[in-house]
Amino acid sequence: MSSTELPGTHDAAAAVAPMVSAVRVTEGERLRSVELPGLTLTVRSRPARSAGLAPALFVHGLGGSSQNWSALMPMLADVVDGEAVDLPGFGDSPPPDDGNYSVTGHSRAVIRLLDAGGRGPVHLFGNSLGGAVATRVAAVRPDLVRTLTLVSPALPEIRVQRPAVPTGLLALPGVASLFARLTRDWTAEQRTRGVMALCYGDPARISEEAFRHAVAEMERRLELPYFWDAMARSARGIVDAYTLGGQHGLWRQAERVLAPSLLVYGGRDQLVSYRMARRASAAFRDSRLLTLPDAGHVAMMEYPEAVAQAFRELLDERGGS
């Protein structure tokens, strides 16, 4: 896939300066809204500890938000100028005008954000769906990516793990609305515990404060009229990306990534198989592998220190930038 196959990513959009509004500061983090034609993205950042640091962008997974990187970002604030984006329809970002939640659609949003802000090349991080998005961005726009760090990236598997099957079913027409009706009596606390049991290697590691914060965020999202639609369409986008072959396939694109890559896999991941680490190591031509036997699907939230250290070692190999 060439950059021309992601329309609007490097032409007119690159020349349109983003509009920034609705700035909000929370827990030492700054939120701003970046308006682009047909697209509004919320971006989370922390003050860099010194001027002139290389930029970094963090991309969350399905059902997540930029907050998924709030444990890791401060640990890297002395080596990168980090920002985390809420993908369209997630976190504080509204749905895209064109309703495109495909992996390519999300990739286009990331590319447009980087082009409009002039922040590339960046150290690009992605988890789960965000890992698939980051892989595609690195493959089609190598000029935007310094290094690539993928935490349990959603790359195609022949044998999908059983706990991941409901996510695939969510992609089927009507299933999301059916699930919403069947679970309408579930509390936000019940939903949050279920998500954490699925995503964490050991949910007991979650502090009470973090759990309360997650429940409040779940309550907020459930009130959004587009919550289930964004989930279902993005899940469908992952399934569609898994079925693509040839040069458009994610594994083929992984082979085209030129940036030095750090791959992070958790031994207790119920959504992305631990066994995929070996295949990923072979696919990404300049890769390093960090395996965390006790981690689940969100190692950057469970073991941010280990992920930060591995990234620092990657930086050291590159001479610190």
C-alpha positions as CSV (number, residue, x, y, z in Angstrom):
1,M,0.0,0.0,0.0
2,S,1.4,3.4,-0.9
3,S,0.7,6.6,0.8
4,T,-1.7,7.6,-2.0
5,E,-3.9,4.7,-0.8
6,L,-4.7,6.7,2.3
7,P,-6.4,9.7,0.8
8,G,-6.0,13.0,2.5
9,T,-3.1,12.0,4.6
10,H,-0.3,13.9,2.9
11,D,-1.9,16.5,0.6
12,A,-4.4,19.1,1.6
13,A,-4.6,17.9,5.2
14,A,-0.9,18.5,5.6
15,A,-1.3,22.1,4.8
16,V,-4.3,22.7,7.1
17,A,-3.1,23.9,10.5
18,P,-5.1,22.1,13.3
19,M,-7.5,24.2,15.4
20,V,-6.9,23.8,19.1
21,S,-9.7,24.4,21.6
22,A,-11.3,23.2,24.8
23,V,-8.0,22.8,26.7
24,R,-8.4,20.9,30.0
25,V,-5.8,20.0,32.6
26,T,-6.2,17.0,34.8
27,E,-3.8,15.2,37.1
28,G,-0.8,16.9,35.5
29,E,-2.0,16.1,32.0
30,R,-3.2,18.6,29.4
31,L,-6.0,17.8,27.1
32,R,-6.6,19.7,23.9
33,S,-9.0,19.3,21.0
34,V,-7.5,19.3,17.5
35,E,-9.9,20.0,14.7
36,L,-9.2,18.8,11.2
37,P,-11.6,18.7,8.3
38,G,-14.2,16.0,9.1
39,L,-12.3,14.9,12.2
40,T,-11.8,16.1,15.8
41,L,-9.2,14.4,17.9
42,T,-8.5,14.9,21.6
43,V,-4.8,14.8,22.5
44,R,-3.4,14.2,26.0
45,S,0.1,15.4,26.9
46,R,2.4,16.1,29.9
47,P,5.0,18.8,30.1
48,A,8.3,17.6,28.7
49,R,11.1,17.8,31.3
50,S,13.4,19.7,28.9
51,A,13.2,21.5,25.6
52,G,14.2,19.8,22.4
53,L,13.2,16.3,23.2
54,A,12.1,14.0,20.3
55,P,8.3,13.8,19.9
56,A,6.4,10.6,20.7
57,L,2.8,9.6,20.0
58,F,0.9,6.9,21.9
59,V,-2.1,5.1,20.3
60,H,-4.6,3.1,22.4
61,G,-6.5,-0.1,21.7
62,L,-10.1,-1.1,21.1
63,G,-12.4,0.4,23.8
64,G,-9.4,2.3,25.3
65,S,-8.4,5.9,25.4
66,S,-5.3,8.0,25.7
67,Q,-5.5,7.4,29.5
68,N,-4.2,3.9,28.9
69,W,-0.8,5.5,28.5
70,S,-0.9,7.7,31.7
71,A,1.3,5.3,33.7
72,L,4.0,5.0,31.0
73,M,4.1,8.6,29.7
74,P,5.6,10.3,32.9
75,M,8.3,7.6,33.0
76,L,9.5,8.7,29.6
77,A,9.0,12.4,30.1
78,D,12.8,13.0,30.4
79,V,13.5,11.3,27.0
80,V,10.6,12.1,24.8
81,D,8.0,14.9,24.3
82,G,5.0,12.6,24.6
83,E,1.4,12.9,23.4
84,A,-1.4,10.3,23.4
85,V,-4.4,10.5,21.1
86,D,-8.0,9.5,21.5
87,L,-8.9,7.7,18.3
88,P,-12.1,8.8,16.6
89,G,-15.1,7.8,18.7
90,F,-13.1,6.9,21.8
91,G,-12.0,8.7,24.9
92,D,-12.9,12.4,24.4
93,S,-12.8,12.3,20.6
94,P,-16.2,12.4,18.8
95,P,-16.9,10.1,15.9
96,P,-15.4,10.9,12.5
97,D,-17.8,12.6,10.0
98,D,-17.3,9.8,7.5
99,G,-18.0,7.0,10.0
100,N,-14.8,5.2,9.0
101,Y,-13.6,3.1,11.9
102,S,-11.4,0.7,9.8
103,V,-7.8,0.2,10.7
104,T,-7.0,2.3,7.6
105,G,-9.4,5.0,8.8
106,H,-7.8,5.1,12.2
107,S,-4.4,5.1,10.6
108,R,-5.4,8.0,8.4
109,A,-6.5,10.0,11.5
110,V,-3.1,9.4,13.1
111,I,-1.3,10.5,9.9
112,R,-3.4,13.6,9.5
113,L,-2.7,14.5,13.2
114,L,1.1,14.2,12.7
115,D,1.1,15.9,9.3
116,A,-1.1,18.8,10.6
117,G,1.0,19.3,13.7
118,G,4.3,18.9,12.1
119,R,5.5,16.6,14.8
120,G,6.9,13.8,12.7
121,P,9.0,11.8,12.8
122,V,7.9,10.5,16.2
123,H,8.6,7.6,18.4
124,L,5.3,5.8,17.7
125,F,3.7,3.5,20.4
126,G,0.6,1.3,19.9
127,N,-1.4,-1.2,21.9
128,S,-3.7,-3.8,20.5
129,L,-5.8,-2.1,17.8
130,G,-3.4,0.8,18.2
131,G,-0.6,-1.6,17.4
132,A,-2.2,-2.5,14.1
133,V,-2.8,1.2,13.4
134,A,0.8,2.1,14.3
135,T,2.1,-0.8,12.1
136,R,0.2,0.5,9.1
137,V,1.3,4.1,9.7
138,A,5.0,3.0,9.9
139,A,4.7,1.0,6.7
140,V,3.0,3.6,4.5
141,R,4.6,6.7,6.0
142,P,8.1,5.8,7.2
143,D,9.0,9.5,7.2
144,L,6.7,9.9,10.2
145,V,8.2,7.2,12.4
146,R,11.6,7.2,14.3
147,T,10.9,4.0,16.3
148,L,7.9,1.7,16.7
149,T,6.9,0.2,20.0
150,L,4.1,-2.3,19.9
151,V,2.4,-3.7,23.0
152,S,0.3,-6.8,22.1
153,P,-0.4,-5.6,18.6
154,A,-3.6,-6.8,17.0
155,L,-2.0,-8.6,14.0
156,P,-3.8,-11.5,12.3
157,E,-3.7,-14.9,14.0
158,I,-4.9,-18.1,12.4
159,R,-6.1,-19.5,15.8
160,V,-7.7,-16.8,17.7
161,Q,-7.8,-17.3,21.5
162,R,-11.2,-18.1,22.9
163,P,-11.6,-15.0,25.1
164,A,-11.1,-12.9,22.0
165,V,-14.1,-14.4,20.2
166,P,-16.7,-12.0,21.6
167,T,-14.7,-9.1,20.2
168,G,-15.0,-10.7,16.7
169,L,-18.7,-11.4,17.3
170,L,-19.2,-7.7,18.1
171,A,-18.2,-7.0,14.5
172,L,-21.3,-8.8,13.2
173,P,-24.3,-6.6,12.3
174,G,-26.8,-6.2,15.1
175,V,-24.6,-8.0,17.7
176,A,-23.5,-4.7,19.4
177,S,-27.1,-3.5,19.9
178,L,-28.2,-6.9,21.1
179,F,-25.4,-7.0,23.6
180,A,-26.2,-3.5,24.8
181,R,-29.8,-4.7,25.4
182,L,-28.8,-7.9,27.1
183,T,-26.4,-6.1,29.4
184,R,-28.4,-2.9,30.1
185,D,-28.8,-3.9,33.8
186,W,-25.1,-4.4,34.3
187,T,-23.5,-1.7,36.4
188,A,-20.4,0.2,35.4
189,E,-18.6,-1.5,38.1
190,Q,-19.5,-5.0,36.8
191,R,-18.5,-4.0,33.3
192,T,-15.2,-2.5,34.5
193,R,-14.3,-5.7,36.5
194,G,-15.0,-7.8,33.4
195,V,-12.8,-5.7,31.2
196,M,-10.0,-5.7,33.7
197,A,-10.2,-9.5,34.2
198,L,-9.9,-9.8,30.4
199,C,-7.1,-7.3,29.9
200,Y,-4.9,-7.7,33.0
201,G,-2.7,-10.6,33.8
202,D,-3.4,-10.0,37.4
203,P,-6.4,-7.7,38.1
204,A,-5.3,-7.6,41.8
205,R,-2.5,-5.3,40.8
206,I,-5.1,-2.5,40.1
207,S,-5.3,0.0,42.9
208,E,-8.6,1.0,44.4
209,E,-8.1,4.6,43.2
210,A,-7.4,3.4,39.6
211,F,-10.5,1.1,39.7
212,R,-12.8,3.9,40.9
213,H,-11.4,6.1,38.1
214,A,-12.0,3.4,35.6
215,V,-15.6,2.9,36.8
216,A,-16.3,6.7,36.5
217,E,-14.9,6.7,32.9
218,M,-17.0,3.6,32.0
219,E,-20.1,5.5,33.3
220,R,-19.2,8.5,31.2
221,R,-18.7,6.5,28.0
222,L,-21.9,4.5,28.4
223,E,-23.8,7.7,28.2
224,L,-22.3,8.6,24.8
225,P,-24.9,7.9,22.1
226,Y,-22.2,6.5,19.8
227,F,-20.4,4.2,22.3
228,W,-21.6,0.9,20.9
229,D,-21.4,2.0,17.3
230,A,-17.7,3.0,17.7
231,M,-17.0,-0.3,19.4
232,A,-18.8,-2.4,16.8
233,R,-17.4,-0.6,13.8
234,S,-13.8,-0.7,15.1
235,A,-14.1,-4.4,15.9
236,R,-15.4,-4.9,12.4
237,G,-12.3,-2.9,11.2
238,I,-10.0,-5.3,13.0
239,V,-11.7,-8.4,11.6
240,D,-11.6,-6.9,8.1
241,A,-7.9,-6.1,8.5
242,Y,-7.3,-9.7,9.5
243,T,-8.8,-11.0,6.3
244,L,-6.8,-8.8,4.0
245,G,-4.1,-10.5,2.1
246,G,-1.4,-9.4,-0.3
247,Q,0.4,-6.1,0.1
248,H,-2.5,-4.7,2.1
249,G,-2.2,-7.4,4.8
250,L,-0.8,-6.3,8.2
251,W,1.9,-9.0,8.3
252,R,3.1,-7.9,4.8
253,Q,3.1,-4.3,6.0
254,A,5.0,-5.3,9.2
255,E,7.7,-6.7,6.9
256,R,7.9,-3.2,5.2
257,V,8.5,-1.3,8.5
258,L,11.9,0.3,8.4
259,A,11.9,1.9,11.9
260,P,13.7,0.1,14.7
261,S,10.9,-1.7,16.6
262,L,10.3,-2.9,20.2
263,L,7.7,-5.7,20.5
264,V,6.1,-6.3,23.9
265,Y,4.1,-9.5,24.6
266,G,2.4,-10.7,27.8
267,G,2.4,-14.3,28.9
268,R,-1.1,-14.0,30.3
269,D,-2.6,-12.1,27.4
270,Q,-6.1,-13.5,26.7
271,L,-6.6,-11.4,23.5
272,V,-3.3,-11.6,21.6
273,S,-1.5,-14.9,21.8
274,Y,1.9,-15.0,23.5
275,R,3.0,-17.4,20.7
276,M,2.7,-14.5,18.2
277,A,5.8,-12.9,19.6
278,R,8.1,-15.2,17.6
279,R,6.3,-14.5,14.3
280,A,6.4,-10.7,15.0
281,S,10.1,-10.8,15.8
282,A,10.7,-12.4,12.4
283,A,8.4,-10.1,10.5
284,F,9.7,-6.7,11.8
285,R,13.2,-6.5,10.2
286,D,14.8,-4.4,13.0
287,S,13.1,-5.7,16.1
288,R,13.8,-6.3,19.8
289,L,11.4,-8.4,21.9
290,L,10.3,-7.9,25.5
291,T,8.3,-10.8,26.9
292,L,6.6,-10.4,30.3
293,P,5.3,-13.7,31.5
294,D,2.9,-12.3,34.1
295,A,1.5,-9.5,32.0
296,G,-1.8,-9.5,30.2
297,H,-3.0,-7.4,27.2
298,V,-1.9,-4.0,28.5
299,A,1.6,-4.4,29.7
300,M,2.2,-0.6,29.6
301,M,-0.4,-0.3,32.4
302,E,0.6,-3.3,34.4
303,Y,4.4,-3.1,34.0
304,P,5.2,0.4,32.8
305,E,8.6,0.3,34.4
306,A,9.7,-2.7,32.3
307,V,8.3,-1.2,29.1
308,A,10.0,2.2,29.8
309,Q,13.3,0.5,30.5
310,A,13.1,-1.5,27.2
311,F,12.3,1.7,25.3
312,R,15.2,3.5,26.9
313,E,17.5,0.6,25.8
314,L,16.1,1.0,22.3
315,L,16.9,4.7,22.4
316,D,20.4,4.0,23.7
317,E,21.0,1.8,20.7
318,R,20.0,4.7,18.5
319,G,22.3,7.1,20.3
320,G,19.6,8.5,22.6
321,S,17.2,10.1,20.1
